[in-house]
Amino acid sequence: MTTSSPQKSPFLYVIDEDFVPPDRGDEQEGPESAVPAGDPDEAVRLFHYYRRLMAQILGYEEELSEPAGEEDLAAAEEELGVALPPDLRALYGIADGEGDGVVNPLFDRQEWLPLAEIGDLDDEWLDIAQEWELEPWRRTVFDAQPPNTVRRSPLRAGWIRFAFDTGGNWLAVDMDPGPNGRPGQIIAVGVDYTEGPTYVADSVTTFLRRLVEALERGDYRHHDKSLWIDADLPNLSGGHTRYRDVRPSRARAGQAGPRVQEVRVSGVEDCAFLAAVPNVCSLALSSAGSPDLTPLGGRPVEYLELDVESADLTAPARNRELRSLSVTCARPVELAPLRTVPNLWALDIAAAPVADIATVTELKGLRYLEVTQDQWRELSELDDLPPLAIVGVHPHRPERDWPTPMDWVTTYDEPPSPTA
């Protein structure tokens, strides 16, 4: 790439192949209570009763695998590096997962995995979700409900997946919970949960109890040869609360509810509506003018996308949670306020004229940078750039249609100097 041979496509230069986006869950504290909520004796009783109820409804009883022995359990825990919660461990003492040819999976249409499989799972789904051309830096892992029960990670070593829906999603016992969680709580993770895991129940015991109570109430239906149980469980769709509006107001945002974590709004005249969404951590704000961004300083926004006439970053920079920033504007923007943002690691200024581009050299936590070819030319002439892992270079100012990613040409190398 030289000045005599201008770049024609947006190139994404992956300098450090091993770099992955920072895991928000690593920053969270552990649980206040380290005692699992489940009861192994009750779990065993509920399990047998649950199977009897299903047999009465279906007219037959599924066969189980042989029990897992103590040596098998100990070997599995050693391989996993973490002990199973007592209630799930007790169930493996009844059977080592489901038997062959099971028509009606035990855990509410989720197949119970044998011990040999729970530590040997293919996580290509996560590798794909984190490919840089899909722009993972623009996505936020949201908090589960209830808040702070589950760490905000796409996957963790302490999440032991024990039941599979065959579509890329699992039920897992969480042995590494958040501050308000309990070891052994059940969560849903997988390809439909890259925006964040879903809290299901405080234990395998509670999960079984709710399945039993649903069968006793008659809250189930037959679907082909399977039994679909309408238990009192969270919606496992993998979705998180969003607020999207073309003319946002405080009243309209208030109707969306305080649990909203993702906000995408256009036609913004002012940011007063943010008072009604105190937990927003992903915000895309578009305006033909220059709205006052002061309310942003009081919100826990981690990903911020601005598309405005002019952008004053003073208020957003007061937010210590800010990690990723994308700025589109017509008038020159000053990056100087970003010097005080402690967690900023991703910055997109390709669609913004920058008044003080040398400030990039002072953002030592920066790992992802997106610029135009002209901006990269200016930066390449400066010394002491941050230790960038990913650099996106556009031939000219890009026009975005997010969440559709750019048509990147990815190369695993450092971007060449435009002046070479």
Secondary structure as UniProt FT lines:
FT   STRAND          11..14
FT   TURN            17..18
FT   HELIX           24..27
FT   HELIX           40..58
FT   HELIX           70..80
FT   HELIX           86..92
FT   TURN            93..94
FT   TURN            100..101
FT   TURN            106..108
FT   STRAND          111..112
FT   HELIX           115..118
FT   HELIX           124..129
FT   HELIX           132..134
FT   HELIX           136..138
FT   TURN            147..148
FT   TURN            157..158
FT   STRAND          159..164
FT   STRAND          169..174
FT   TURN            179..180
FT   TURN            183..184
FT   STRAND          185..190
FT   HELIX           191..193
FT   TURN            194..195
FT   STRAND          198..201
FT   HELIX           204..217
FT   STRAND          220..223
FT   TURN            224..225
FT   STRAND          226..229
FT   TURN            236..237
FT   STRAND          242..245
FT   HELIX           250..256
FT   TURN            258..259
FT   STRAND          262..265
FT   HELIX           272..276
FT   TURN            278..279
FT   STRAND          282..286
FT   HELIX           294..298
FT   STRAND          303..308
FT   TURN            314..315
FT   HELIX           316..318
FT   TURN            320..321
FT   STRAND          324..329
FT   HELIX           336..340
FT   TURN            342..343
FT   STRAND          346..351
FT   HELIX           357..362
FT   TURN            364..365
FT   STRAND          368..372
FT   HELIX           373..380
FT   STRAND          390..394
FT   TURN            402..403
FT   STRAND          409..411
FT   TURN            418..419
//
